[in-house]
């Protein structure tokens, strides 16, 4: 029995071995399988790489979209800041209103700021109506750019305490109203230096708008500048009693030319005085902006305005919540006033001297109104070695010696 069992056990083991041998793959078959699996693995790796790259690109796009959404959301959340301007003359006059409008364009380019303007607005009730309309529309800040707008603006400011108002060339303030101007007398002094050096008749003509301190101060500075380069010069003044009237301005210039003036200066808004001078073949000094294109053969230079930096400063202050209800009076050092390039007819030595004086005034080394300075009647107004205070300059109602005309 044991032998039988042993026999069957050996046969079973032998049969299992034969079966296993018959089921085993040959070496060449295994090699093919390895190659196939390797190929499939490589393809899968490529897909993984592609998916990883695509995922990275998608993440980058998502991040970019999130940033744009944040920027747009920020813009939407910022309330539009509205600024209004009121001009006394047309902005195309190349003068006072043109210079202010160039400043307006500076802030109009600021993000979140919208500006608008009304031009040729007469001083008095009409200006009050325009400012009142702007305030009712919810303007945040209103600039009124003429002296005669002062009291109407003050009246409107009291009615709209949440609106901010800024008046140019005046002196009154309120809780929500400030005033501003530039030390244009500094640039006028420089232009006077040029005029004094260029005259042959020793008579300079000055076409002026209104006999207010701003204008009188400018005429005095022009005369002092002219006297610094030509002690024998005199300045004849004619009042037009208007800021902007080309025909009246031109007639006033002609009247000065008729009495021998060979350089015509102005405190007016149009280039008519420049044109009158060129028609007579004499020189001229512009104002507000470079007026050389209107009288290229006549135009010596011009005291000019650069309002852009100041308007930007005020808008930025207001948006930050800072108070601006005070008086601003910047000069050459801030760039708010300047002298235009001098014409080719001005000798280089004169230009060099004027530019040197400009540098000294801007640095504070030199003052324009330094005594002794006497008025037309010979009365000492500013003591020797003393400089006029801002209060004296802002209230100036008298002419210096060497000026022919009245302050009325």
LUMMARNU-601872 format. One record per residue (C-alpha): x, y, z; residue number from 1. Coordinates in steps of 0.5 Angstrom, whole numbers, plus 2048, in hexadecimal, padded with zeros to 3 digits. Last residue first. Layout:
BEGIN
+-----+-----+-----+-----+
:  xx :  yy :  zz :   i :
+-----+-----+-----+-----+
:   X :   Y :   Z : NUM :
...
+-----+-----+-----+-----+
END
This chain:
BEGIN
+-----+-----+-----+-----+
:  xx :  yy :  zz :   i :
+-----+-----+-----+-----+
: 7F1 : 936 : 7EA : 408 :
: 7F8 : 934 : 7EB : 407 :
: 7FA : 93A : 7E7 : 406 :
: 7FF : 93A : 7E1 : 405 :
: 807 : 93B : 7DF : 404 :
: 80B : 936 : 7E3 : 403 :
: 812 : 938 : 7E5 : 402 :
: 811 : 939 : 7EC : 401 :
: 80E : 933 : 7EF : 400 :
: 806 : 932 : 7EE : 399 :
: 801 : 932 : 7F4 : 398 :
: 7FC : 92D : 7F6 : 397 :
: 800 : 927 : 7F9 : 396 :
: 7FB : 923 : 7FE : 395 :
: 7FE : 91C : 7FC : 394 :
: 805 : 91F : 7FC : 393 :
: 805 : 922 : 803 : 392 :
: 802 : 91C : 806 : 391 :
: 807 : 918 : 803 : 390 :
: 80C : 91C : 806 : 389 :
: 810 : 921 : 801 : 388 :
: 818 : 920 : 802 : 387 :
: 81C : 925 : 806 : 386 :
: 823 : 927 : 805 : 385 :
: 821 : 92E : 804 : 384 :
: 81A : 92F : 806 : 383 :
: 814 : 92E : 802 : 382 :
: 80F : 933 : 800 : 381 :
: 813 : 939 : 800 : 380 :
: 80F : 93F : 7FD : 379 :
: 811 : 942 : 7F7 : 378 :
: 80A : 943 : 7F4 : 377 :
: 80B : 93D : 7EF : 376 :
: 80D : 938 : 7F5 : 375 :
: 813 : 937 : 7F8 : 374 :
: 817 : 931 : 7F9 : 373 :
: 81E : 930 : 7FD : 372 :
: 81C : 92B : 7FE : 371 :
: 81C : 924 : 7FB : 370 :
: 815 : 922 : 7F7 : 369 :
: 818 : 91C : 7F3 : 368 :
: 81C : 918 : 7F8 : 367 :
: 822 : 914 : 7F6 : 366 :
: 826 : 90E : 7FA : 365 :
: 81F : 90B : 7FA : 364 :
: 821 : 905 : 7F6 : 363 :
: 81C : 907 : 7F1 : 362 :
: 81E : 90E : 7F1 : 361 :
: 825 : 90D : 7F0 : 360 :
: 824 : 908 : 7EA : 359 :
: 820 : 90D : 7E6 : 358 :
: 825 : 912 : 7E7 : 357 :
: 82A : 90D : 7E4 : 356 :
: 825 : 90C : 7DE : 355 :
: 824 : 914 : 7DD : 354 :
: 82C : 915 : 7DD : 353 :
: 82D : 90F : 7D8 : 352 :
: 827 : 911 : 7D4 : 351 :
: 82A : 919 : 7D3 : 350 :
: 831 : 916 : 7D2 : 349 :
: 82E : 912 : 7CC : 348 :
: 82A : 917 : 7C9 : 347 :
: 823 : 917 : 7C8 : 346 :
: 821 : 917 : 7C1 : 345 :
: 820 : 90F : 7C1 : 344 :
: 81A : 910 : 7C6 : 343 :
: 81B : 90E : 7CD : 342 :
: 818 : 907 : 7CF : 341 :
: 812 : 908 : 7D4 : 340 :
: 813 : 90B : 7DB : 339 :
: 810 : 907 : 7E1 : 338 :
: 80A : 906 : 7E6 : 337 :
: 808 : 900 : 7E9 : 336 :
: 80F : 8FD : 7E9 : 335 :
: 80F : 8FC : 7F0 : 334 :
: 815 : 900 : 7F1 : 333 :
: 813 : 906 : 7ED : 332 :
: 80D : 907 : 7F1 : 331 :
: 808 : 904 : 7F6 : 330 :
: 802 : 908 : 7F9 : 329 :
: 7FD : 903 : 7FC : 328 :
: 7F8 : 906 : 801 : 327 :
: 7F4 : 902 : 806 : 326 :
: 7EE : 8FD : 806 : 325 :
: 7F2 : 8F7 : 803 : 324 :
: 7F1 : 8F2 : 808 : 323 :
: 7F3 : 8EB : 807 : 322 :
: 7EE : 8E5 : 806 : 321 :
: 7F3 : 8E1 : 802 : 320 :
: 7EE : 8E3 : 7FC : 319 :
: 7EF : 8EA : 7FE : 318 :
: 7F7 : 8EA : 7FE : 317 :
: 7F7 : 8E6 : 7F7 : 316 :
: 7F2 : 8EB : 7F4 : 315 :
: 7F6 : 8F1 : 7F7 : 314 :
: 7FD : 8EE : 7F4 : 313 :
: 7FB : 8ED : 7ED : 312 :
: 7F8 : 8F4 : 7ED : 311 :
: 7FF : 8F7 : 7EF : 310 :
: 803 : 8F2 : 7EA : 309 :
: 7FE : 8F4 : 7E4 : 308 :
: 7FE : 8FC : 7E5 : 307 :
: 804 : 8FE : 7E1 : 306 :
: 803 : 905 : 7E0 : 305 :
: 808 : 90A : 7DB : 304 :
: 80B : 910 : 7DB : 303 :
: 80D : 911 : 7D4 : 302 :
: 813 : 912 : 7CF : 301 :
: 815 : 917 : 7CA : 300 :
: 80F : 916 : 7C5 : 299 :
: 810 : 91B : 7BF : 298 :
: 812 : 917 : 7B9 : 297 :
: 80E : 911 : 7BB : 296 :
: 808 : 914 : 7BD : 295 :
: 802 : 90F : 7BE : 294 :
: 807 : 909 : 7BE : 293 :
: 80B : 90D : 7C4 : 292 :
: 805 : 90D : 7C8 : 291 :
: 808 : 908 : 7CE : 290 :
: 803 : 908 : 7D3 : 289 :
: 800 : 90C : 7D8 : 288 :
: 803 : 913 : 7D6 : 287 :
: 806 : 916 : 7D0 : 286 :
: 80C : 91B : 7CF : 285 :
: 80C : 91F : 7C9 : 284 :
: 811 : 922 : 7C4 : 283 :
: 811 : 927 : 7BE : 282 :
: 80F : 926 : 7B7 : 281 :
: 808 : 92A : 7B7 : 280 :
: 804 : 924 : 7B5 : 279 :
: 809 : 920 : 7BA : 278 :
: 806 : 924 : 7C0 : 277 :
: 7FF : 924 : 7BE : 276 :
: 800 : 91C : 7BE : 275 :
: 803 : 91C : 7C4 : 274 :
: 7FD : 920 : 7C7 : 273 :
: 7F8 : 91C : 7C4 : 272 :
: 7FB : 915 : 7C7 : 271 :
: 7F5 : 914 : 7CC : 270 :
: 7F4 : 914 : 7D3 : 269 :
: 7F7 : 91B : 7D6 : 268 :
: 7FC : 91D : 7DB : 267 :
: 801 : 920 : 7D5 : 266 :
: 807 : 922 : 7D3 : 265 :
: 809 : 926 : 7CC : 264 :
: 810 : 928 : 7CB : 263 :
: 811 : 92E : 7C6 : 262 :
: 80D : 933 : 7CA : 261 :
: 80D : 93A : 7C6 : 260 :
: 806 : 93D : 7C8 : 259 :
: 803 : 93A : 7C2 : 258 :
: 805 : 933 : 7C4 : 257 :
: 801 : 934 : 7CB : 256 :
: 7FB : 936 : 7C7 : 255 :
: 7FC : 930 : 7C2 : 254 :
: 7FC : 92B : 7C9 : 253 :
: 7F6 : 92E : 7CB : 252 :
: 7F3 : 92D : 7C5 : 251 :
: 7F5 : 925 : 7C4 : 250 :
: 7F2 : 924 : 7CB : 249 :
: 7EC : 927 : 7CA : 248 :
: 7EB : 923 : 7C3 : 247 :
: 7ED : 91C : 7C7 : 246 :
: 7E9 : 91D : 7CD : 245 :
: 7EB : 919 : 7D3 : 244 :
: 7EC : 91B : 7DA : 243 :
: 7E9 : 921 : 7D9 : 242 :
: 7EA : 928 : 7DC : 241 :
: 7EE : 92A : 7D6 : 240 :
: 7F3 : 92E : 7DB : 239 :
: 7F9 : 931 : 7D7 : 238 :
: 800 : 932 : 7DA : 237 :
: 807 : 935 : 7D8 : 236 :
: 80D : 932 : 7DB : 235 :
: 813 : 936 : 7DB : 234 :
: 81B : 935 : 7D9 : 233 :
: 821 : 939 : 7DB : 232 :
: 824 : 933 : 7E0 : 231 :
: 824 : 92E : 7DB : 230 :
: 826 : 927 : 7DD : 229 :
: 823 : 927 : 7E4 : 228 :
: 81E : 92D : 7E2 : 227 :
: 81B : 928 : 7DE : 226 :
: 81A : 923 : 7E4 : 225 :
: 817 : 928 : 7E8 : 224 :
: 812 : 92A : 7E3 : 223 :
: 810 : 923 : 7E2 : 222 :
: 80F : 922 : 7EA : 221 :
: 80B : 928 : 7EA : 220 :
: 807 : 926 : 7E5 : 219 :
: 806 : 91F : 7E8 : 218 :
: 804 : 922 : 7EF : 217 :
: 7FF : 927 : 7EB : 216 :
: 7FC : 921 : 7E8 : 215 :
: 7FB : 91D : 7EE : 214 :
: 7F9 : 923 : 7F3 : 213 :
: 7F3 : 925 : 7EE : 212 :
: 7F3 : 92A : 7E9 : 211 :
: 7F0 : 926 : 7E4 : 210 :
: 7F2 : 923 : 7DD : 209 :
: 7F9 : 926 : 7DB : 208 :
: 7FC : 928 : 7D4 : 207 :
: 803 : 92A : 7D6 : 206 :
: 808 : 92E : 7D1 : 205 :
: 80F : 92F : 7D2 : 204 :
: 813 : 935 : 7D1 : 203 :
: 81A : 936 : 7D1 : 202 :
: 81A : 937 : 7C9 : 201 :
: 81F : 932 : 7C7 : 200 :
: 81C : 92C : 7CB : 199 :
: 81F : 925 : 7CC : 198 :
: 823 : 925 : 7D2 : 197 :
: 81D : 928 : 7D6 : 196 :
: 818 : 923 : 7D3 : 195 :
: 81D : 91D : 7D5 : 194 :
: 81D : 91F : 7DC : 193 :
: 816 : 921 : 7DC : 192 :
: 815 : 919 : 7DA : 191 :
: 819 : 917 : 7E0 : 190 :
: 815 : 91C : 7E5 : 189 :
: 80E : 919 : 7E2 : 188 :
: 811 : 912 : 7E4 : 187 :
: 812 : 914 : 7EB : 186 :
: 80B : 918 : 7EB : 185 :
: 808 : 911 : 7E9 : 184 :
: 808 : 90F : 7F0 : 183 :
: 803 : 90A : 7EF : 182 :
: 7FC : 90A : 7F2 : 181 :
: 7F7 : 906 : 7F6 : 180 :
: 7F1 : 906 : 7FB : 179 :
: 7ED : 902 : 7FF : 178 :
: 7E6 : 900 : 801 : 177 :
: 7E3 : 8FB : 805 : 176 :
: 7E4 : 8FE : 80C : 175 :
: 7E4 : 905 : 809 : 174 :
: 7E9 : 909 : 805 : 173 :
: 7EA : 910 : 802 : 172 :
: 7F0 : 912 : 7FE : 171 :
: 7EF : 912 : 7F7 : 170 :
: 7F4 : 910 : 7F1 : 169 :
: 7F0 : 909 : 7F0 : 168 :
: 7EB : 906 : 7F4 : 167 :
: 7EA : 8FF : 7F7 : 166 :
: 7E4 : 8FC : 7F9 : 165 :
: 7E3 : 8F5 : 7FC : 164 :
: 7DC : 8F2 : 7FD : 163 :
: 7D9 : 8F0 : 803 : 162 :
: 7D7 : 8F7 : 806 : 161 :
: 7D3 : 8F8 : 800 : 160 :
: 7CF : 8FF : 802 : 159 :
: 7D5 : 902 : 805 : 158 :
: 7D9 : 900 : 7FF : 157 :
: 7D4 : 904 : 7FA : 156 :
: 7D4 : 90A : 7FD : 155 :
: 7DC : 90A : 7FE : 154 :
: 7DC : 908 : 7F6 : 153 :
: 7D8 : 90E : 7F4 : 152 :
: 7DD : 913 : 7F9 : 151 :
: 7E3 : 910 : 7F5 : 150 :
: 7E1 : 90F : 7EE : 149 :
: 7E3 : 917 : 7EC : 148 :
: 7EB : 914 : 7ED : 147 :
: 7EA : 90F : 7E8 : 146 :
: 7EB : 908 : 7E8 : 145 :
: 7E6 : 904 : 7EC : 144 :
: 7E8 : 8FD : 7ED : 143 :
: 7E3 : 8F8 : 7F0 : 142 :
: 7E4 : 8F2 : 7F4 : 141 :
: 7DF : 8EC : 7F5 : 140 :
: 7DA : 8ED : 7F0 : 139 :
: 7D3 : 8EB : 7F2 : 138 :
: 7CF : 8EE : 7ED : 137 :
: 7CC : 8F3 : 7F2 : 136 :
: 7D3 : 8F5 : 7F3 : 135 :
: 7D4 : 8F6 : 7EB : 134 :
: 7CE : 8FA : 7EA : 133 :
: 7CF : 8FF : 7F0 : 132 :
: 7D6 : 900 : 7ED : 131 :
: 7D3 : 902 : 7E6 : 130 :
: 7CD : 906 : 7E9 : 129 :
: 7D3 : 90A : 7ED : 128 :
: 7D7 : 90B : 7E7 : 127 :
: 7D1 : 90E : 7E4 : 126 :
: 7CF : 913 : 7EA : 125 :
: 7D6 : 916 : 7EA : 124 :
: 7DC : 915 : 7E5 : 123 :
: 7DA : 913 : 7DE : 122 :
: 7DB : 90C : 7DC : 121 :
: 7DF : 90B : 7D6 : 120 :
: 7E0 : 903 : 7D7 : 119 :
: 7DD : 8FE : 7DB : 118 :
: 7E1 : 8F8 : 7DD : 117 :
: 7E1 : 8F0 : 7DE : 116 :
: 7E5 : 8EC : 7E2 : 115 :
: 7E5 : 8E4 : 7E4 : 114 :
: 7EA : 8E1 : 7E8 : 113 :
: 7EB : 8DA : 7EA : 112 :
: 7F1 : 8D9 : 7E7 : 111 :
: 7F5 : 8DF : 7E5 : 110 :
: 7F4 : 8E2 : 7DE : 109 :
: 7EF : 8E7 : 7E0 : 108 :
: 7F4 : 8EA : 7E5 : 107 :
: 7F9 : 8EC : 7DF : 106 :
: 7F4 : 8EE : 7DA : 105 :
: 7F2 : 8F3 : 7E0 : 104 :
: 7F8 : 8F6 : 7E0 : 103 :
: 7F8 : 8F7 : 7D8 : 102 :
: 7F1 : 8FA : 7DA : 101 :
: 7F4 : 8FF : 7DE : 100 :
: 7F9 : 902 : 7D9 :  99 :
: 7F4 : 902 : 7D4 :  98 :
: 7F0 : 906 : 7D9 :  97 :
: 7F5 : 90B : 7DA :  96 :
: 7F8 : 90C : 7D3 :  95 :
: 7F8 : 908 : 7CC :  94 :
: 7F1 : 90A : 7CB :  93 :
: 7EE : 903 : 7C9 :  92 :
: 7EC : 902 : 7D1 :  91 :
: 7E7 : 908 : 7D0 :  90 :
: 7E7 : 90D : 7D5 :  89 :
: 7E5 : 90D : 7DD :  88 :
: 7E5 : 906 : 7DE :  87 :
: 7E2 : 901 : 7E3 :  86 :
: 7E5 : 8FB : 7E5 :  85 :
: 7E1 : 8F4 : 7E7 :  84 :
: 7E4 : 8EE : 7EB :  83 :
: 7E1 : 8E8 : 7EC :  82 :
: 7E4 : 8E2 : 7EF :  81 :
: 7E1 : 8DB : 7ED :  80 :
: 7E0 : 8D7 : 7F3 :  79 :
: 7E5 : 8D1 : 7F4 :  78 :
: 7E2 : 8CA : 7F5 :  77 :
: 7E1 : 8C9 : 7ED :  76 :
: 7E8 : 8CA : 7EC :  75 :
: 7EA : 8C6 : 7F2 :  74 :
: 7E5 : 8C0 : 7EF :  73 :
: 7E9 : 8C1 : 7E8 :  72 :
: 7EF : 8C0 : 7EB :  71 :
: 7ED : 8BA : 7EF :  70 :
: 7EA : 8B7 : 7E9 :  69 :
: 7F0 : 8B8 : 7E5 :  68 :
: 7F5 : 8B5 : 7EA :  67 :
: 7F0 : 8AF : 7EB :  66 :
: 7F0 : 8AE : 7E3 :  65 :
: 7F8 : 8AE : 7E3 :  64 :
: 7F8 : 8A9 : 7E9 :  63 :
: 7F3 : 8A4 : 7E5 :  62 :
: 7F7 : 8A5 : 7DF :  61 :
: 7FD : 8A3 : 7E3 :  60 :
: 7FA : 89D : 7E6 :  59 :
: 7F7 : 89B : 7DF :  58 :
: 7FE : 89B : 7DC :  57 :
: 801 : 897 : 7E2 :  56 :
: 7FB : 892 : 7E1 :  55 :
: 7FD : 892 : 7DA :  54 :
: 804 : 890 : 7DB :  53 :
: 802 : 88B : 7E0 :  52 :
: 7FD : 888 : 7DB :  51 :
: 803 : 888 : 7D6 :  50 :
: 808 : 884 : 7DA :  49 :
: 803 : 87F : 7DD :  48 :
: 801 : 87E : 7D6 :  47 :
: 808 : 87D : 7D4 :  46 :
: 809 : 878 : 7DA :  45 :
: 803 : 874 : 7D8 :  44 :
: 807 : 873 : 7D1 :  43 :
: 80D : 871 : 7D4 :  42 :
: 80A : 86C : 7D8 :  41 :
: 806 : 869 : 7D2 :  40 :
: 80D : 868 : 7CF :  39 :
: 810 : 865 : 7D5 :  38 :
: 80A : 860 : 7D6 :  37 :
: 80B : 85E : 7CE :  36 :
: 812 : 85D : 7CF :  35 :
: 811 : 859 : 7D5 :  34 :
: 80C : 855 : 7D2 :  33 :
: 811 : 854 : 7CC :  32 :
: 816 : 851 : 7D1 :  31 :
: 811 : 84D : 7D4 :  30 :
: 810 : 849 : 7CE :  29 :
: 817 : 848 : 7CC :  28 :
: 818 : 845 : 7D2 :  27 :
: 813 : 840 : 7D1 :  26 :
: 80C : 840 : 7D6 :  25 :
: 80B : 83B : 7DB :  24 :
: 804 : 837 : 7DA :  23 :
: 807 : 830 : 7D7 :  22 :
: 80D : 830 : 7DD :  21 :
: 808 : 831 : 7E2 :  20 :
: 804 : 82B : 7E0 :  19 :
: 80A : 826 : 7DF :  18 :
: 80C : 828 : 7E6 :  17 :
: 805 : 827 : 7E8 :  16 :
: 805 : 820 : 7E5 :  15 :
: 80B : 81E : 7E8 :  14 :
: 809 : 820 : 7EF :  13 :
: 803 : 81C : 7EE :  12 :
: 807 : 816 : 7EB :  11 :
: 80B : 816 : 7F1 :  10 :
: 805 : 816 : 7F6 :   9 :
: 802 : 810 : 7F2 :   8 :
: 808 : 80C : 7F2 :   7 :
: 809 : 80D : 7FA :   6 :
: 802 : 80C : 7FB :   5 :
: 802 : 805 : 7F7 :   4 :
: 809 : 803 : 7FB :   3 :
: 806 : 805 : 802 :   2 :
: 800 : 800 : 800 :   1 :
+-----+-----+-----+-----+
END
